[in-house]
């Protein structure tokens, strides 16, 4: 690969994993088409900051030929971290030294970097997959919500948690991980809530107590989540119109009533753009038998909770390893898919276990004790000596 008989490759999903895969293949003159459900690149918010790990996210960008451009977009000040309790007592205060090995980048800027690196037409927008099926000749037919249809010899599902490609391989579905949250934003926080902005700092925030977490990323514009360990139907049965910003603030302030005002002011003065969410995960160790001409990458393969920082990094590594396997194996596509899946399954299972453990450390009756002790064991700077 490539050759005059190279298989047609369809990638469903234009998130980080799908775009990394397309970019690395493009670097080796292998064509693929990415089908993305959004109508445009800026149709929806892409999330906050993301720290990229050397062995996964950074590795993928090196293989994509984008590492130096990535470094220019990173935010060294965002590598700081604070862990505190509901009283605002700080247990870990890690300074931003810019040499953590896990530089932070805005997800929107990272996605734009990848999109700008692709040839025109590589991504086809407004293609929400309705269903996919294997045809009698072994190829795959994709049917989109707008009525269009496409076929491909090789189908790669990079379509996230609720993948429409996954049923071709597995009957597994995401399961509720026990955490519901409301996504919040505070623009120009130093001007709007100066005391709160100073407490949060410029980097990651873990404010933990009583199975609750007010956490996210600091800086000028804060991206936060007010999170609770609660029943899956909590958002539905709470009696709150979550589209009503005032009602949402009132409900959250009741949940965090005994927290210091320096933290609850983040809720009290948040922007009106508020989004309720639940955290789901696929079963740890999710795998499937080798199935001709189709595979999964990223959340479609191994959706996990975000509490170990592994999801996006694992997805980018998936894309990198799959692309390199396809390049190495040439016309032997099945050999490439077998190599990729054999390595990915145990790696993803390990990341999922660490993510589940991270969730339990953040949401406990005595948190943040467990998280502070964990960071102490792994030698995180800024951890009090008594916890090391």
VENCOR-V799991 format. One record per helix or strand. SS is the DSSP state (H for helix, E for strand). FROM is the first residue (numbers start at 1). LEN is the number of residues. If there is no record, write none. Layout:
SS/FROM/LEN + SS/FROM/LEN
This chain:
E/9/4 + H/16/12 + E/33/3 + E/49/3 + H/54/10 + H/67/7 + H/76/4 + E/81/4 + E/90/5 + E/104/3 + H/107/10 + E/123/2 + E/129/6 + E/140/5 + E/149/4 + E/154/4 + H/166/3 + E/175/12 + H/189/4 + H/194/7 + E/204/6 + E/212/6 + E/222/8 + H/234/4 + H/245/11 + H/261/8 + E/275/7 + E/294/3 + H/299/4 + H/311/19 + H/333/30 + H/369/9 + E/383/1 + H/385/3
